[in-house]
């Protein structure tokens, strides 16, 4: 694990310590959790954007063929 140094306003530091304590966490664990959740949110957002782009680019054509429920499930019987 790496160590970092942050420059932070004293008021913000005290507020963060209070929130961390209210959640039963050390300030270190609170900041690490905050960074992890935001990084995961960014990854999920990027994945969703990529998926949306892929779906938009897909063009389907059934040639007018209509699906029948029995045909879709016939190999399961």
NUNUVO-713660 format. One line per field, with one value per residue (C-alpha): residue number from 1; residue in one letter; y, x, z. Coordinates in Angstrom, 2 decimals, padded with zeros to 5 digits. Layout:
<atoms>
num	c(NUM:...);
residu	c(A:...);
Y	c(Y:...);
X	c(X:...);
Z	c(Z:...);
</atoms>
This chain:
<atoms>
num	c(1:2:3:4:5:6:7:8:9:10:11:12:13:14:15:16:17:18:19:20:21:22:23:24:25:26:27:28:29:30:31:32:33:34:35:36:37:38:39:40:41:42:43:44:45:46:47:48:49:50:51:52:53:54:55:56:57:58:59:60:61:62:63:64:65:66:67:68:69:70:71:72:73:74:75:76:77);
residu	c(X:X:X:X:X:X:X:X:X:X:X:X:X:X:X:X:X:X:X:X:X:X:X:X:X:X:X:X:X:X:X:X:X:X:X:X:X:X:X:X:X:X:X:X:X:X:X:X:X:X:X:X:X:X:X:X:X:X:X:X:X:X:X:X:X:X:X:X:X:X:X:X:X:X:X:X:X);
Y	c(000.00:003.50:006.49:009.92:013.42:015.72:019.44:019.99:022.79:022.36:022.71:020.06:017.77:018.00:017.47:014.40:013.00:013.45:011.68:008.87:008.41:008.41:005.55:003.66:004.25:005.82:008.85:006.75:004.02:006.64:008.33:004.98:003.87:007.19:006.90:003.26:003.92:006.84:004.90:001.98:004.36:005.81:002.34:001.35:004.58:003.98:000.40:001.55:004.18:001.56:-000.83:001.91:002.73:-000.94:-001.40:001.75:000.50:-002.94:-003.29:-006.32:-007.65:-010.68:-010.42:-010.15:-013.49:-013.51:-015.45:-018.04:-018.96:-022.69:-022.35:-020.38:-023.05:-026.23:-027.34:-027.21:-029.91);
X	c(000.00:001.23:001.23:000.14:000.20:-002.80:-003.11:-006.59:-008.44:-008.59:-012.38:-012.80:-010.39:-012.38:-015.68:-014.25:-012.93:-016.39:-018.14:-015.58:-016.09:-019.88:-019.42:-017.08:-014.09:-010.70:-010.09:-007.67:-010.29:-012.95:-010.81:-009.76:-013.43:-014.44:-011.75:-012.60:-016.34:-015.72:-013.20:-015.64:-018.45:-016.23:-015.41:-019.11:-020.05:-017.40:-018.61:-022.21:-021.18:-019.23:-022.21:-024.62:-022.33:-022.13:-025.90:-026.51:-024.18:-025.82:-028.29:-030.57:-032.69:-034.92:-036.03:-039.61:-039.48:-041.61:-040.40:-042.74:-042.45:-042.47:-039.57:-037.48:-037.82:-038.07:-034.48:-035.15:-037.81);
Z	c(000.00:-000.77:001.55:000.35:001.81:001.46:002.03:003.46:005.20:009.00:009.05:006.37:008.20:011.42:009.59:007.84:011.13:012.65:009.76:009.85:013.60:013.17:010.70:013.03:010.77:011.03:008.84:006.81:006.21:005.46:002.79:001.29:001.14:-000.43:-003.12:-003.83:-004.22:-006.56:-008.65:-008.95:-009.90:-012.66:-013.99:-013.96:-015.73:-018.40:-018.89:-019.24:-021.79:-023.77:-023.69:-024.80:-027.73:-028.74:-028.56:-030.60:-033.34:-033.64:-036.46:-036.42:-039.25:-038.88:-042.51:-041.31:-039.48:-036.32:-033.30:-031.83:-028.18:-028.93:-031.37:-028.90:-026.21:-028.28:-027.59:-023.82:-023.89);
</atoms>
